[in-house]
Amino acid sequence: MTTSSVSKGCFVFKPSSKKKKTTSLKASDYFHDGKADSQNSESRFETCQSLWQRMKAETERVQEDLNTNILDSLLEFARKSTASFQSKTDDWASRMRASEIPTAALVLGVNVPDHAMTFQSLSALLQESVTPYVVCLQSKECSALKQVLQKVLVQLMGHSVSVEDDEEDQPGPRPTGIPSRKMLCSMATLCGWYTAVTQKSASPSPGKKRLSSSKGCGQRPPVVVIFKDLESFTPRVLQEFIVISSQYIQQLPLIFIFGIATSPITIHGMLPHSVSSLLCIQLFQSLSCTQHLATVIDKLVLTTTFPFKLSGKVLQVLISIFLYHDFSVRNFIKGLQLSLLDHFYSQPLSVLCCDKQEARSRAKELSHEDCENIRQLPSFMRYVEKQEPEIQVQLLTSDQRVKDVTQSLLKELHAYHKNYYPVLRCLHALTSSLPKYPLGKQIRELHGICLEKNVWETEEYESAFQLLRMLAKDELVAALRTCTEILKCAKKLGDAVEKLEEFIERFELLDRCSAVVETGQEGEEELPPQKGLQKKTDLFQLQKSLLERESRRTKKLSKFELLRLAVLDCIDSIVKKHLLPPESQPLHEVFYYSSAGTLRRHLNAAPRTAIQTALNNPYCYLQSEALKSEGGAISNAAPDICIVYKLHLECGRLINLYDWLEAYATVVAAAEGKDPDSAAAAQLDDVKHARFIRAVSELEFLGFIKPTKQKTDHVARLTWGGC
């Protein structure tokens, strides 16, 4: 808005009363891949959110159940330590224990990303049932003793503290009245505060109950200090803190909890005997991360509770990241969440990925675009090809026919999952104890095989059944009982359960039956050992004689062996009927996420490749048409660091900075529309010089070049080969 006036003045422009309507976008408005309409994307977003909330709740419940034993043990340890602090016994053993700091060595494993959740639950439980005074320390915040004391005091007292004075400056305890201003960072200050707080809680006002007594903490609740990552603490800092704390153990009841990722022997490696003797250490071992992962997969993946499924390659990517990178169950769940999000984002038909009744009702309301998407699914195309010509025409032309068929196919797919998982567990129960585990020791390995191919066509399956044909009767009957209990959870597998129970009864009948199948008249046909063997028998004659005796035997199978073959044939038929790969089922794309490459690209970051791609081809990330260039050419519109990077690729081991600067100035001059051969382009101004220095500094920071002492005006190149 402009105005004109013959004189200077101040002009006020009032805003118009009409307010501009601003359209606010919801999260569901972004939840489409440019293919689906807004209504479908909103429905998919809501379904994705609802499904993830259910999976998240199940995950939290599983983690709570798995941590129950170790957390209960730690709480019992804290209660016993509290009782020993408050006991009045005066025997020698009690006095010795009273001079030591109770310490729990909690071995959590190398899955460090999962430790935060465990310590969070432990801290909450301690504050709820043992003591309100819980401190959590991390090594990155405690590089010196003063910082350790400061963190302890701040978390307990809630005041700002001063770290200017050392522990020696305050030999005696502070007065009980602690002012709210900055206080000295010392253990004596903490003791004075603790004495004041406990004395105040010991004499409550009439009609009020003490908070500590309501929690069962007693009059002197302990102060629990949790060292989350013990291995990362500086040993000297840890030793000094323990020595100082032991001097105040009579006035301040302390309990230490060491979070250990590797081995308990770490404590003795960090602490000398003079320091470790001040601790009364008790070892606690948490559940291994592999067992934790097996439980999570069993509850989230190998179940019909959640309709969302992972393909074999996607599951292999997540498990590989877990086994070869971090052993983190938390990161595995994050990968599962990313898979769920990308599936509902990129697959328009994922609106049908819900419970059976809801999926059938949504299938009735499919739009024409949805029906076309169904017709384009590879699994649906294979289904159409198997139908009669008249039905094929209806499926390709009539939307109503597609809706009806979709409802029946979704129903069959849900029934397929209800039968698949019990049979999978049944086969795993039979083969998980075999030598060398031909089908895998964990059920996830067997599940991965079944997702990719027909499991009965693999060599591993054949070798597993060869071993099953040699099982003893007791082992086989026990395995059959386990399979029967597993298959009883599936209503449509009643016939299989009846067959297995019949086989179990027949095996039990063999024990009560004394009749055995005659194996032939071996005794009559066998040569007597005196006649069959010569007096002087060499090795060749002995081998020949034994082979003749073996060939004369007419060995027959016993009843048990015949029955064992029959029951294995029955199990084989069940496997071939119900363990078909998901790709054989029509509309499996609705439930199964198969973009393993997308998932690997997001979770397995390659920073070096990404940096080289960005510097070589900035258009890949910036998506600006001005940055498009042919292979090897240098775009004059590219960022300075990209220009400098491409110019440095043309140099050898040592780069002359002045030549590099001149080449850079030539490219920039072309970007400004100047003739590179003119005198104006050859002149370097301060701005171009500064831009070049900044770009070179950025390359040095990224590790592409470094200064060299060979020549002052040169830099050394560190990388070779482009992206």
C-alpha positions in Angstrom: 0.0 0.0 0.0 1.5 3.4 -1.0 0.5 7.0 -0.5 1.7 10.3 -1.8 2.0 13.6 0.0 3.7 16.9 -0.5 5.1 16.7 3.0 6.3 14.0 5.3 3.8 12.5 7.6 2.6 9.5 9.5 -0.2 7.6 7.9 -2.3 5.0 9.7 -4.0 2.2 7.7 -6.6 0.3 9.8 -7.0 -3.3 9.0 -10.2 -4.3 7.2 -13.0 -5.8 9.3 -13.3 -8.7 6.9 -11.1 -11.5 8.2 -9.5 -13.8 5.7 -10.7 -17.3 6.0 -7.8 -19.6 6.7 -8.2 -23.2 5.9 -6.5 -25.4 8.5 -5.3 -28.8 7.2 -5.7 -31.9 9.4 -3.1 -34.7 9.5 -5.4 -36.9 7.4 -5.2 -34.4 4.6 -1.6 -35.3 4.0 -2.3 -39.0 4.3 -2.4 -39.9 0.6 0.0 -40.6 -2.1 -1.7 -38.4 -4.7 -3.9 -41.3 -5.8 -6.8 -41.5 -3.3 -9.5 -39.0 -2.5 -9.7 -37.2 0.7 -12.5 -39.3 2.2 -10.5 -42.5 1.6 -7.3 -41.0 3.0 -9.1 -39.8 6.1 -10.6 -43.3 6.7 -7.2 -44.9 6.2 -5.6 -42.4 8.6 -8.2 -43.1 11.3 -7.8 -46.9 10.8 -4.0 -46.6 11.0 -4.2 -44.5 14.2 -6.7 -46.9 15.8 -4.7 -50.0 14.8 -1.4 -48.5 16.1 -3.0 -47.5 19.4 -4.1 -51.1 19.9 -0.6 -52.4 19.0 1.1 -49.9 21.2 -1.1 -50.8 24.2 -0.3 -54.5 23.6 3.4 -53.7 23.4 3.3 -51.8 26.7 1.5 -54.7 28.3 4.0 -57.2 27.0 7.0 -55.1 28.2 5.3 -54.6 31.6 4.8 -58.4 32.0 8.4 -59.1 30.9 9.9 -56.6 33.4 7.7 -57.7 36.3 10.1 -60.3 37.7 13.2 -58.1 37.6 11.4 -55.0 38.9 9.8 -57.0 41.7 13.2 -58.3 42.7 14.7 -54.8 42.8 11.8 -53.5 44.9 12.3 -56.4 47.3 16.0 -55.6 47.5 15.3 -51.9 48.2 12.8 -52.8 50.9 15.2 -55.2 52.6 17.9 -52.6 52.5 15.5 -50.0 54.0 14.7 -52.5 56.8 18.4 -53.1 57.5 18.9 -49.3 57.8 16.1 -49.0 60.4 17.0 -52.1 62.4 18.4 -51.7 65.9 20.5 -54.9 66.0 24.1 -54.5 67.4 25.8 -57.7 66.3 29.0 -57.7 64.4 27.5 -58.7 61.0 24.9 -56.0 61.2 27.5 -53.4 62.0 29.6 -54.5 59.0 26.6 -54.4 56.7 25.7 -51.0 58.0 29.0 -49.6 56.9 28.5 -50.7 53.3 26.3 -49.2 50.7 23.6 -51.6 49.4 24.2 -51.9 45.6 22.1 -53.6 43.0 24.1 -54.6 39.8 21.4 -54.7 37.2 22.6 -56.4 34.0 20.3 -55.3 31.1 22.2 -56.3 28.0 23.7 -54.4 25.1 20.3 -53.2 23.9 21.0 -49.8 25.2 18.0 -48.0 23.6 15.6 -50.2 25.6 17.2 -49.3 29.0 15.5 -45.9 29.3 12.1 -47.5 29.5 13.2 -50.0 32.1 14.8 -47.3 34.3 11.7 -45.1 33.9 9.4 -47.9 35.2 11.9 -48.7 38.0 12.0 -45.1 39.1 8.2 -44.8 39.1 7.8 -48.0 41.1 10.5 -47.0 43.7 8.8 -43.6 44.2 5.4 -45.3 44.5 6.2 -48.0 47.0 9.7 -47.6 48.6 11.0 -44.0 48.7 10.2 -40.6 47.2 13.9 -39.8 46.9 15.1 -41.3 43.6 18.0 -39.9 41.5 18.8 -41.0 37.9 22.3 -40.1 36.7 23.7 -40.4 33.1 27.4 -40.4 32.3 27.2 -37.5 29.7 26.0 -35.2 32.5 28.5 -36.3 35.1 32.0 -35.9 33.7 33.3 -34.5 37.1 32.5 -35.1 40.7 31.1 -31.7 41.2 28.6 -32.3 38.4 27.6 -35.6 40.0 26.9 -33.9 43.3 25.1 -31.1 41.6 22.8 -33.5 39.8 22.0 -35.4 42.9 21.2 -32.3 44.9 19.1 -30.7 42.2 17.0 -33.8 41.6 16.4 -34.3 45.3 16.1 -30.7 46.6 14.8 -28.9 43.6 17.0 -25.9 44.2 19.9 -24.4 42.3 23.3 -25.3 43.8 26.7 -23.8 43.6 29.7 -25.8 42.4 32.4 -23.4 43.4 33.4 -25.1 46.7 34.8 -28.5 47.2 33.8 -31.2 49.6 36.7 -30.4 51.9 35.4 -26.9 52.5 32.4 -28.2 54.4 33.6 -30.8 56.9 30.6 -30.6 59.1 26.9 -30.8 58.3 24.9 -27.7 57.5 22.2 -26.4 59.7 18.8 -28.0 59.3 17.2 -24.8 58.0 18.2 -24.8 54.3 17.5 -21.5 52.6 16.0 -21.4 49.1 18.9 -19.4 47.6 21.9 -21.1 46.0 23.6 -23.7 48.2 26.9 -25.3 48.3 27.3 -28.5 46.3 28.4 -31.0 48.9 27.3 -34.2 50.5 27.1 -32.3 53.8 24.5 -30.1 52.3 22.5 -33.1 51.2 22.7 -34.6 54.7 21.5 -31.4 56.3 18.6 -31.3 53.9 17.7 -34.9 54.5 17.8 -34.5 58.3 15.5 -31.5 58.0 13.0 -33.3 55.8 12.9 -36.5 57.9 12.5 -34.5 61.2 9.7 -32.5 59.6 7.9 -35.7 58.4 8.5 -37.3 61.8 6.4 -34.6 63.6 3.3 -34.1 61.3 0.6 -31.6 62.0 -2.5 -33.0 63.8 -5.1 -34.6 61.5 -2.6 -35.2 58.7 -0.8 -38.4 57.7 2.7 -38.5 56.6 3.3 -39.2 52.9 6.2 -41.5 53.7 4.3 -43.6 56.1 1.5 -44.0 53.6 3.9 -45.5 51.2 5.5 -47.7 53.7 8.8 -45.9 53.7 9.2 -45.5 57.4 10.7 -42.4 59.1 14.0 -42.6 57.2 13.3 -43.6 53.6 16.5 -44.3 51.6 17.9 -42.2 48.8 18.2 -44.3 45.7 20.8 -43.3 43.1 20.5 -45.0 39.7 23.6 -45.0 37.4 22.0 -45.7 34.1 25.1 -46.4 32.0 27.8 -47.5 34.4 30.4 -48.4 31.7 30.4 -44.8 30.4 31.1 -43.1 33.7 34.7 -42.0 34.4 36.2 -44.5 36.9 37.9 -41.8 38.9 34.6 -39.8 39.3 32.7 -42.9 40.3 35.4 -44.0 42.8 35.4 -40.5 44.5 31.6 -40.4 44.7 31.5 -43.8 46.3 34.2 -43.0 48.9 32.5 -39.7 49.9 29.1 -41.4 50.1 30.4 -44.2 52.3 31.5 -41.6 54.9 27.9 -40.3 55.2 26.2 -43.7 55.2 25.2 -43.4 58.9 23.5 -40.1 58.4 22.2 -40.7 54.9 20.8 -44.1 53.9 21.9 -44.6 50.3 21.1 -47.3 47.8 23.0 -47.6 44.5 21.6 -49.2 41.4 24.2 -49.8 38.6 22.8 -50.2 35.1 25.3 -52.6 33.3 25.1 -53.3 29.6 28.0 -55.8 29.3 29.1 -57.9 32.2 29.1 -57.6 36.1 32.9 -57.9 36.0 32.8 -54.3 34.7 32.4 -53.2 38.3 35.7 -54.8 39.4 37.4 -53.4 36.3 36.3 -49.8 37.2 36.6 -50.0 40.9 39.7 -51.1 42.9 39.2 -53.4 45.9 39.5 -50.6 48.3 36.4 -49.0 46.8 34.3 -52.0 45.8 34.7 -53.3 49.4 32.5 -50.3 50.4 29.6 -51.7 48.5 27.4 -54.7 49.3 26.6 -55.8 45.7 23.8 -58.1 44.7 23.4 -59.2 41.0 20.2 -58.9 39.0 19.8 -60.3 35.5 17.1 -59.0 33.2 15.4 -61.0 30.4 17.6 -61.3 27.3 16.6 -59.1 24.3 16.2 -62.1 22.0 13.5 -63.5 24.3 11.9 -60.1 24.5 11.8 -59.9 20.7 10.4 -63.4 20.5 7.5 -62.4 22.8 6.9 -59.2 20.9 6.8 -61.0 17.5 4.4 -63.6 19.0 2.0 -61.0 20.3 2.2 -58.5 17.4 3.1 -60.4 14.3 2.1 -64.1 14.8 -1.5 -63.3 15.8 -4.9 -62.7 14.2 -5.6 -59.9 16.7 -4.1 -57.3 14.3 -5.0 -57.5 10.6 -1.8 -55.7 9.5 0.9 -58.2 8.4 4.6 -58.1 7.3 5.9 -59.9 4.2 8.9 -62.1 4.5 11.4 -59.6 3.2 10.2 -56.8 5.4 10.3 -59.1 8.5 13.9 -60.1 7.5 14.9 -56.4 7.2 13.6 -55.6 10.7 15.2 -58.8 12.3 18.5 -58.1 10.5 18.6 -54.6 11.9 17.9 -56.0 15.3 20.5 -58.8 15.2 23.3 -56.9 13.4 22.9 -53.3 14.7 21.5 -52.6 18.1 19.6 -55.6 19.6 16.9 -53.0 20.4 13.3 -54.2 20.8 12.2 -50.6 21.0 13.7 -49.9 17.5 12.1 -53.0 16.2 8.7 -51.7 17.3 9.5 -48.3 15.7 10.3 -50.2 12.5 7.0 -52.0 12.8 5.2 -48.6 13.3 6.9 -47.2 10.2 5.8 -50.2 8.2 2.3 -49.7 9.3 2.3 -46.0 8.5 3.8 -46.5 5.0 1.4 -49.3 4.2 -1.7 -47.2 5.0 -0.1 -44.2 3.3 0.9 -45.8 0.0 -1.8 -48.5 -0.4 -5.3 -47.1 -1.2 -6.9 -50.4 -0.5 -5.5 -50.5 3.0 -8.8 -49.1 4.0 -9.9 -52.8 4.1 -7.1 -53.7 6.5 -9.3 -53.9 9.6 -11.4 -56.4 11.5 -13.5 -58.9 9.5 -16.9 -57.3 10.1 -15.7 -53.8 9.5 -13.8 -54.9 6.3 -17.0 -56.5 4.9 -19.0 -53.4 5.5 -16.4 -51.2 3.9 -16.2 -53.5 0.9 -19.9 -52.8 0.2 -19.1 -49.1 0.0 -16.1 -49.2 -2.4 -16.0 -46.6 -5.1 -15.3 -47.1 -8.7 -11.7 -46.1 -8.3 -11.3 -48.7 -5.5 -12.8 -51.4 -7.7 -10.3 -50.5 -10.4 -7.4 -50.7 -7.9 -8.6 -54.1 -6.9 -8.7 -55.2 -10.5 -5.0 -54.1 -10.9 -3.8 -56.2 -7.9 -1.6 -59.1 -9.2 -3.2 -61.5 -6.8 -6.7 -60.6 -8.0 -5.5 -60.9 -11.6 -4.4 -64.4 -11.0 -7.7 -65.1 -9.3 -9.6 -63.8 -12.3 -7.6 -65.9 -14.7 -8.6 -69.1 -12.9 -12.4 -68.3 -13.3 -14.7 -69.2 -16.1 -14.9 -66.8 -19.1 -18.4 -65.5 -18.1 -17.2 -64.8 -14.5 -14.1 -63.1 -15.8 -16.2 -60.7 -17.9 -18.3 -59.9 -14.8 -15.3 -59.3 -12.6 -13.7 -57.0 -15.2 -16.9 -54.9 -16.0 -19.2 -55.0 -13.0 -18.2 -53.1 -9.8 -21.0 -54.8 -7.8 -19.6 -58.2 -8.7 -16.1 -57.0 -7.6 -17.6 -55.9 -4.3 -19.3 -59.2 -3.7 -16.2 -61.2 -4.6 -14.1 -58.9 -2.4 -16.2 -59.7 0.6 -15.9 -63.4 0.2 -12.2 -63.2 -0.5 -11.6 -61.1 2.6 -13.6 -63.7 4.6 -11.4 -66.5 3.3 -8.2 -64.5 4.0 -9.2 -64.0 7.6 -10.0 -67.8 7.9 -6.6 -68.5 6.3 -4.8 -66.5 9.1 -6.8 -68.3 11.8 -5.6 -71.6 10.5 -2.1 -70.6 9.5 -0.7 -69.5 12.9 -1.8 -72.6 14.9 -0.4 -74.9 12.2 2.8 -72.8 12.2 3.2 -73.2 15.9 2.4 -76.9 15.7 5.2 -77.5 13.1 7.6 -75.4 15.2 6.8 -77.5 18.3 7.7 -80.6 16.3 10.9 -79.4 14.8 12.4 -76.9 17.3 14.1 -79.6 19.4 15.6 -81.5 16.4 19.4 -81.6 16.1 20.9 -78.6 14.2 17.4 -77.1 14.0 16.8 -77.6 10.3 13.7 -75.3 10.3 15.2 -72.8 12.8 15.3 -72.6 16.5 13.0 -69.6 16.7 9.5 -69.6 15.3 10.3 -66.4 13.4 12.7 -68.3 11.2 10.1 -70.9 10.3 7.6 -68.1 9.7 10.0 -66.3 7.3 10.4 -69.5 5.3 6.7 -70.0 5.1 6.1 -66.5 3.9 8.5 -66.8 1.0 7.9 -70.3 -0.4 6.1 -73.6 0.0 7.9 -74.9 3.1 7.3 -78.6 2.2 9.4 -78.1 -1.0 12.5 -77.1 0.9 15.5 -79.3 1.7 15.2 -78.1 5.4 11.7 -79.5 5.6 12.7 -82.8 4.1 15.7 -83.2 6.5 13.4 -82.3 9.5 11.0 -85.0 8.6 13.8 -87.5 8.2 14.8 -86.8 11.8 11.2 -87.0 12.9 11.0 -90.5 11.4 13.6 -91.5 13.9 12.0 -90.1 17.1 11.4 -92.4 20.0 7.8 -93.1 21.1 7.9 -91.0 24.2 9.3 -87.9 22.4 6.8 -88.3 19.6 3.8 -88.7 21.8 4.8 -85.6 23.9 5.2 -83.6 20.7 1.8 -84.8 19.5 0.1 -83.8 22.7 1.6 -80.3 22.4 0.4 -80.0 18.8 -3.1 -81.1 19.9 -3.2 -78.4 22.5 -2.1 -75.8 20.0 -4.6 -76.8 17.3 -7.5 -76.8 19.7 -7.6 -72.9 19.6 -8.6 -73.1 15.9 -12.3 -74.1 15.5 -11.9 -75.1 11.8 -9.0 -77.5 12.7 -11.2 -79.9 14.6 -10.7 -82.7 12.2 -7.0 -82.5 12.5 -7.2 -82.5 16.3 -9.4 -85.6 16.2 -6.9 -87.4 14.0 -3.9 -86.5 16.2 -5.9 -87.6 19.3 -6.7 -90.9 17.6 -3.0 -91.4 16.8 -2.1 -90.7 20.5 -4.6 -93.3 21.7 -3.1 -95.9 19.2 0.4 -95.1 20.5 -0.8 -95.7 24.1 -2.5 -98.9 23.0 0.9 -100.2 21.9 2.2 -100.0 25.5 -0.6 -102.1 26.7 -0.4 -104.6 23.9 2.2 -107.3 24.1 1.8 -108.5 20.5 4.6 -107.5 18.2 4.9 -107.9 14.5 7.2 -110.8 13.7 10.3 -109.5 11.9 10.7 -112.7 9.9 12.5 -115.8 10.7 15.9 -114.2 11.0 17.3 -116.8 13.4 16.6 -119.7 11.0 18.2 -117.9 8.0 21.2 -116.6 9.8 24.4 -118.6 9.5 25.8 -119.8 12.8 28.8 -117.7 13.7 31.0 -120.8 13.9 30.0 -121.8 10.3 29.7 -118.4 8.8 33.2 -117.3 9.9 36.3 -119.1 9.1 38.9 -119.8 11.8 41.3 -117.4 10.2 39.2 -114.5 8.9 40.7 -111.5 7.2 39.0 -108.1 6.9 37.7 -108.8 3.4 36.1 -112.2 4.3 34.6 -110.6 7.4 32.9 -107.8 5.4 31.7 -110.3 2.8 30.2 -112.5 5.4 28.4 -109.7 7.2 26.9 -108.4 4.0 25.6 -111.9 3.1 24.0 -112.2 6.5 22.4 -108.8 6.2 21.0 -109.5 2.7 19.3 -112.7 3.9 17.3 -110.8 6.5 13.7 -110.0 5.5 13.2 -107.1 7.9 9.7 -105.8 8.4 8.5 -102.6 10.0 7.1 -102.8 13.5 3.6 -101.5 14.4 5.2 -98.5 16.1 7.2 -97.6 13.0 4.2 -97.9 10.7 2.2 -95.8 13.1 4.9 -93.2 13.2 5.0 -92.9 9.5 1.2 -92.6 9.4 1.1 -89.7 11.9 3.9 -87.9 10.1 2.0 -88.2 6.8 -1.0 -86.8 8.5 1.0 -83.8 9.8 2.5 -83.3 6.3 -1.0 -83.1 4.8 -2.0 -80.5 7.4 1.1 -78.4 6.6 0.5 -78.6 2.9 -3.1 -77.6 3.3 -2.7 -74.6 5.7 0.8 -73.3 5.4 0.5 -71.9 1.9 2.5 -68.6 1.3 0.4 -65.5 1.7 1.1 -64.6 -1.9 -1.1 -67.5 -3.0 -4.1 -65.8 -1.4 -6.1 -63.3 -3.4 -6.1 -59.7 -2.0 -3.1 -60.4 0.3 -1.8 -56.9 -0.7 -4.5 -55.4 1.4 -3.0 -56.8 4.6 0.7 -57.4 3.8 3.3 -54.7 3.6 6.1 -55.6 1.2 8.1 -52.5 0.5 11.3 -53.8 2.0 13.5 -51.4 0.0 11.6 -48.3 1.4 11.9 -49.6 4.9 15.6 -50.4 4.5 16.3 -46.9 3.1 14.6 -45.2 6.0 16.0 -47.4 8.8 19.5 -48.3 7.4 20.8 -44.8 6.8 23.9 -44.4 4.6 25.2 -40.9 5.4 28.3 -41.1 3.2 26.2 -42.0 0.1 23.6 -39.4 1.0 26.2 -36.6 1.3 28.0 -37.5 -1.9 24.6 -37.7 -3.7 23.6 -34.3 -2.4 27.0 -32.7 -3.4 27.1 -34.4 -6.8 23.5 -33.9 -7.7 21.7 -31.3 -5.5 18.6 -31.7 -7.7 18.0 -35.0 -6.0 17.1 -33.3 -2.8 16.3 -29.7 -3.6 14.1 -30.6 -6.7 14.9 -27.3 -8.4 14.7 -27.3 -12.2 17.7 -24.8 -12.3 19.9 -27.5 -10.8 19.4 -30.1 -13.5 22.6 -30.8 -15.3 24.1 -33.5 -17.5 26.4 -36.1 -16.0 29.7 -34.6 -15.0 28.7 -31.0 -15.7 28.8 -28.3 -13.1 25.6 -26.3 -12.7 26.4 -22.7 -12.1 23.2 -22.4 -10.1 24.2 -25.0 -7.6 25.1 -24.2 -3.9 28.7 -23.1 -3.3 29.7 -26.3 -1.6 28.4 -28.4 -4.5 30.5 -26.3 -7.0 33.6 -26.5 -4.8 33.1 -30.3 -4.3 32.8 -31.0 -8.1 35.9 -28.8 -8.8 37.8 -30.7 -6.2 37.0 -34.0 -7.9 39.0 -32.9 -10.9 42.2 -32.4 -8.8 44.8 -34.8 -7.6 46.1 -35.6 -4.1 47.1 -32.0 -3.4 44.8 -29.1 -4.3 46.2 -25.6 -5.0 43.8 -23.2 -3.1 44.4 -20.3 -5.5 43.7 -22.3 -8.6 40.6 -23.8 -6.9 39.4 -20.2 -6.1 39.9 -19.1 -9.6 37.9 -22.0 -11.0 35.1 -21.3 -8.5 35.0 -17.6 -9.4 34.7 -18.6 -13.1 31.7 -20.8 -12.4 30.0 -18.2 -10.2 30.6 -15.5 -12.8 28.8 -17.6 -15.4 25.9 -17.9 -12.9 25.8 -14.1 -12.6 25.5 -13.7 -16.4 29.1 -12.4 -16.9 31.4 -13.5 -19.6 34.0 -15.8 -17.9 36.7 -14.5 -20.2 36.1 -10.8 -19.4 38.2 -8.7 -17.0 35.3 -8.1 -14.7 34.7 -11.8 -14.1 38.4 -12.3 -13.3 38.3 -9.8 -10.4 37.6 -11.4 -7.0 35.5 -9.4 -4.6 35.3 -10.0 -0.8 31.9 -11.7 -1.0 33.0 -14.4 -3.5 36.2 -14.9 -1.4 34.2 -15.3 1.8 31.7 -17.7 0.1 34.6 -19.8 -1.2 36.3 -20.0 2.2 33.0 -21.1 3.8 32.5 -23.8 1.2 36.0 -25.1 1.7 35.6 -25.1 5.5 32.4 -27.1 5.1 34.2 -29.6 3.0 36.9 -29.9 5.6 34.3 -30.4 8.3 32.7 -33.2 6.2 36.1 -34.9 5.9 36.8 -34.5 2.2 39.9 -32.4 2.6 42.5 -31.5 5.3 45.3 -29.0 5.6 48.8 -30.2 4.7 52.2 -29.2 5.9 53.8 -30.1 2.6 52.7 -26.9 1.0 51.1 -23.9 2.8 48.8 -22.9 0.0 47.6 -26.5 -0.6 45.1 -28.8 1.0 45.1 -32.6 0.8 42.3 -34.6 -0.7 41.0 -37.4 1.5 38.3 -39.2 -0.6 38.5 -40.8 -4.0 35.7 -41.8 -6.3 32.4 -40.1 -6.8 28.8 -41.1 -6.0 
